[in-house]
Amino acid sequence: MSTHRLPLIAACAALLSLPASAQLVPDLGGVTHGTGLLPPLPRIDVPVVGDLLEREPQAAELATPTLSRVGQSGISARLGRRDLERLREARLEKLIDDYPAELDRDRDDYPVRRGELLLVDPDAAGVATARAAGFSQVEETRLDALGVRLVTLAIPAQDEDVRDAIKRLRKAAPDLVIDYNHVFEPAGGGLAPMTGAAAATGQPRAASGTIAIIDGGVASHPSLSAANLRQRAFASQVVPTGHGTAVASLVVGNEGAFRGASRGTRLLVADIYGGSPAAGSASAIANAIAWAVAEKADVINISLVGPRNALVERAIAGARRRGVEVVAAVGNDGPAAPDPYPASYAGVVAITGVDEHGRALREAGRTDNLAFAAPGADLAAARPGGGYIEVRGTSFAAPLASARLLARGNVISLGREAVKGKGRVGRGIVCMPCRIDPDQVGAK
């Protein structure tokens, strides 16, 4: 663990030792959202984080890898770029510490699957070299829809951690494409695993096109009852989540005043989490992309963020070669955060968010690859089980942009309908009329 982060973790540990009722308000049946104040925290003499949590108690939600929220309370809009970056670091550190059996860290302190390395399109000689170095092959996966071959290795017992293992293997086989099995986060609020039913598979019928979302599972909701929707698990089983439900509803939801941006679309849902924040791995994402391409998706929406990863990059390139558009959110950790991936890959349509006045979200991540903005605040999305919730984050802008990209057919055509905004909005704002005002549907 990086020694400079120990005080940061101590601050978060002190915060999380509070009763659950003191951490999140109000309780919306597993989905938490609101602007209520938390009880005062004990003073923690840690620069930035301790003082920040005392000054802005709701900042705790940005330092906690919880699965009990959807969206964000808006606290991120009040924080500076350095505050957001330190909270991102604390959140990732806490995630790794919470799942010691499943997770390790790479040299930049991003979470990775413990004891695993990935070989991307290796030749036989490279695999033999890895075996001779003591690595064992756990699995070989051929992602035929992408033209990618993946070999998953278990590191030898002699290596103290995955960082030592990858360094040694790269030295032994410099021509191999080797990477960690990184874990990615939702680019919005928590996943909010639900105890309710997953959305049922809709009856296949003629559709105006197909959008795939790579996310958490989608819950049953009245706005999705007639949707042409199919879910598949890429981590254990499909587990309904608030994040996945919100994203899906923004595309195909249809109930009264709530109308998704692409209601006649066939929606594929790839659940890469199975309800666990320790899932969401690069290998799960690559398998989900391959499934979406094989199922003839026109657009793949990825409202997730993480580091650069060779397998995910190769998978996206494979999808693009087959004519599939890939849309990704830029995240909500502020402009000081590292480049967000997959949004920063060439060929990916990177999306930021704007508020109801067309102003770029202050907390949005930054990438030179930014293409467009879409509504990412002051909008409603489906709340698992019924009703609606106000959401905030680039996660929720991305599916709106995906809907318009499907309708327009290509990025050049989409650019023709973009309108001016304020701040960093790429080529402009798309789908502004798609925003459903929270008051219009009684969102909490």
N, C-alpha and C positions, 0 to 999 in steps of 0.2 A: 504493500500500500504506500502511496506517496505520502511522505511525512508531512508535507505542507498542508495536507488535507485532514490531518487528525483533528485539529480544532474544529474544523467544519463539521465533521461527523459527530463530534461531541455535542455540538450545538443542536444538530438534528436529533440525536438520541435523547437529549434532554426534552426537546419538544415532543417527541413521539412517546415519551413516558407518561404524558398526560392522558387522562381518560379519553376514550373515543369521543365522548360528547363534547370534550373541550377542544377537539381538533377540527371537526367538520360540522357545519350548520347550514340549513336545517337538514334533517334526514328525509329524503324523498324516496323511501323504499329501496335503498341501495344506490340511489343517484343523488349526489349532493351538489347543491348549487345555491348561491345566495350571497348577500352582501352583509350579513350580520357580523357583529364583532365577536372575536374569540376572547376568552378570559385572559387577563394579563399574564404574560410569561415571566418566570423568574429571570433576573438579569443574568445574561451570559456574556462574559467579557471576551468575545471573539470578534475581531474586526469584521465589518460588513455583515456577516450572517447573524451574530448575536444581536447586534444593534438593529439590524434590519427586522428581525422577527419581533423585537420589542416595539419597533416603530410601526411595522405593518404586519400584524399577526397573521393575516390571511396569506402572506407569502409562504407560509408553511405548505400550502398545497403544491407549490412549485418545487419544493425540496423533497416531496414524498412520492415514492413510486407506488402509489395506491391504485387499487382497482375499484374504488368506491365513489368515483365521480364521473360526470360527463361534462365537457366544456370547462370553462374557467370563469371565476367570479368577476374577472376584470382587473384583479390586482396587478397583473402583469403590465397593464397599460400605465401604471403609476410608477413602475420601477425603472431605474437606469440600466444601461447596458451591462455594466459590471455586476450589478446586483443579480440580474438575470443569469449571467454566466456562472457566478458562484453558486447560485441555486441549482443550476443544471448539473454542475459538478457534484454537489451534495446529493442530488437525487440519484444519479448514476452510482455513486459510491454506496448509497443506502440500498439500492437494488441488489448490488453484488453482495453486500453484507447480509442481506435478508435471505439469499439463496446460495449459501456457500457450497452446497453439494452439486448445484447445477451450473453455477457461474464462476468465471474467473475474469481477469481484466487483461486487455492488451497493453502495449507500452504507452498508449495515450489515455489509459484508464477508461476506455469504453468496455462495456460488458460483453463477454464472449462465452460460448458454451465451454464448460470445463472439460479439459482433457481431449479436445477435438481439434483437428486441423482439416482443412479442405484442400484437395487437389483439383484444379479446374482443367479439364481436357488433358490429362496426363498421358504420356506415351508409356509403353510397357517397360522401357528401360528406367523411366523415372519412378514408376511404382516399385520396381525391383530394388532400386537404390533406397527408397524409403523403407522397404521391408528389411533390407540389409542393415539399415541404421537402427533397427529395433522398433519401428512403427508397425502397427498391425492394421490391416484393412477391416473396417467395421461394415462398410456398405459401399456398393457401387450403384449409381443411379444414372440412367440414360434419359436425359430430357430431350426426347426425340423431336418434340415440337419446336425446340429452340436450337437443335444441333449442338447440344452441350452434354459433356460427360463429366460426372462428378464422382470423386472417390473421397469418402470420409475416413480419416485415420484416427486411431487412438494413440496418444503419445506414450512412449515407454515409461516404465516406472522410474527409470534413472533420472528423468527430467523433473526438476522440482516444480515447474509450472509450465504453462503453455507458451509463455514468452521465451523461455530457454529452449523449448522444443522447436519452435518455429525458426529460431536463429540457427540452431544446429542443422536442421533439415535444409534450410536455404543454402547453407554452406556446403552441405553434402551434394545437393542437387540444384545448382544455381539456375538451371533451365526450366525447372518446374514452376508452374503458377500455383503458389501456396498462399493460403490466407487463413485467418481465424474464422470461426463460425460466429460472427457478430450477432448481437441481439439488438433489434430495432424497437423504438418506442412510437406510440401513437403521437401524431403531430397536433394534439389538441388536449383534451382533458383525459382523465383516467379511463381505463377500459370498462369499469363498472360491471363486473360479472353479475348476472342476475340469476335468481332462482326460478324464474318463470320459464315458459316454453319458448323454444326457438321458433322463428317464423317458419310457417309451413311452406313446403315447395309448391309453387304455383303451377297451374296447368299450362303446359307448353302451348303456345299460340303464336300467331304471326306478330312480329315485333318490328319496331322501327330501327332496331339495331341492338347491339349487346354491349353493356358496360360491365366490367369486372371490378370489384373492389377487394383489395387485399387488406384485411383489417381483423377486428374481432368479430365474433358471431353476431347475428341479428336476431333480436327478440320479436315475439309476436306483438303486433300493434294494429289497431283498426285501420290506420292509413296504409298498411301493407297487406291487408287481408286479400285484396284482389291482385296483388302484384305478381308479375311473371318472374319469380325469384327462385334461385336454386343455391343451396349452401353445401360446402364441402369442407371437412376438417383436414388441416395439415399439421395439427398438434393434438394428439389424443382424440378428442371429440369436439363437436360444435358446442360452444358455450355462449349463450346470448350475452351481449355486452351493451352498455350504454353508448359507447363510442361507435361501434359498428352499426347499431340501430339508428343513431342520428345520421350517420353518413348515408346509409341506405335510404332513409326517408327523404333526404334532400334530393335524391335522384328520382325515386319512383313512388313516394308517398302520395296518397290521395284520400283526403277525408275533409269534407266541408271546405272551409276557407284555406286549409293546408293543402298545397299542391306542389309536388316535387317538380324539379326542372325538366324531367324527361320521363313522363308517366307511362308512355307506351313502350318503354325500353325493357328488354330482357335483362335482368340483373343477376350476375354471378357473384357469390360471396365466398371468398377464400378465408376461412378462419385460421390464422397462423398462430393463435395464442392458446386456444383451448382453455381460456380463463386465467392463464398464468402469465404474469409479466416477465417471467424467466424464459418464456418461449419466444416466439417472434424472431426466430433465427434467420440468418442469410439462406441456409439450405431450405427452410420452409418457404421463404419468399420466392426462391428460384423455382421450387416445385409448383407453387401457386401460379407463377407467371406462365410456366409451361402448360398447366391445366387450362388457364384462361385462353391461351393461344390455340390449344387443341379444340377448345369449345367455341372457337370462332369469335372471340371478343373483338370488338372494333376499338375500344378504348379500355385501358387498365388504369384504375385510380389507386394510387398508393399514398394514403394520408399518414405516412410514417416517416421517421427520421432516424438516422444513424450515421456511422462513418463510411468512408469509401470502402468497398468490399469487392474483390475481384470476381466472385461468383455472381453477385447481384448485377454487377456491371455487365458481365458476359451474358447473363439471362436477359437483361433489358435490350442489349444489342441484338440478341437473337429475335426478340419480339419485334423490334423495329425493322429488322430485315424482312420480316413477314408482313409488314404493312400495318402493324398494330401501334396505335398511339399510346404513349405512357405519360400520365399526368401525375405529378407529385407535389405535395405541400412542402413549403420551405421551413416549417417548424415555428416554434414560439419562444425560442430561447434568446432572442435579441440579436442585434447586429454584431455583437462581440463574440458570439458562439462560432465554433468551427463551421466550415462550409457544410450545409445539410445535404445528405444523400438519402435517397436517389435523386433528389431534385437537381443536384449540381452536375449530373451526367449529361454529356452532349446528347442531344436528341430527345431528352425528356422535357416535357412542357412544365416548367416550374411555376407554381402558383403561390402568391401571397394573398393576404386578406385586407379588406377595407371595412370601415364602419358605414353607418347609414348615410354619412355625409361624403363618402368617397375618399376618406382619409386613410392612408396606409396604416395598418396596425403597428403601433410603436414596438411591440414585442416580437414582431415577425423576424424570422431568420433572414440572412442575406446571402445571395448567390449572384455571381456574374451571369448565370444562366436564366435569370428571371424572365418569364415570358409575359404573364398577365396577372391581374388581380381579379378577385371576385368577392362578393360579400362574405365576411368572416366574423362579423360582430353585429349585434342588434338584430339577430335573426332567430327564428324558432326552428326546432327540430323535434322529431318524435322522442318521447320518453318511454322507455320499455314498459310494456303493460297497458299504456294508455295515457292520453294527455300529451302535453308538449313542454319543452324546457328551452330557455334561452341559452344559446351556446356561443362560444367565442373561440376563435383559433383558426389557423390556416388549414387545419384538417377539414373544416366545414366549407371553406372556400373552394378547395380542390374538386369535390364532386359536382359543384355547380359549374365549374369550368369544364369538367369532363362532359357534362350534359350538353353544353353548347358546342364543344368540339365535335361530339358525335353528330349533332344537328348540322353543323357547317361542313363537316367532312375532312377538313385539314386546317393546319395552323394559319396558313396565309389567309384563308377565307374567314377564320375566326377573328383575325386581326382587323378585318374590315368593319366589324361591329363593335370593336373596343372603343370606349369613351375615355376622356381624360379624367384623371384623378389627382389627388394631392399626395405628394411624397413618392416613394419608390413603388411604382405600380407596373413596371415593365412597359409593354406596349399599350397598356390601358386596362380599363375595367370591363369585364364581360359579365353577363347575367345579372346586372344590377336589378332589373325588374323581378328576378327570381326570388329575391329576399322576401320572406314572410315575416311581417312585423309580429313580435311576440305578443303584443296586446291583441292582435287580431284573432289569435287562437287561444288566448288565455294562458300563455306559457308562464311557468313558474320562474 
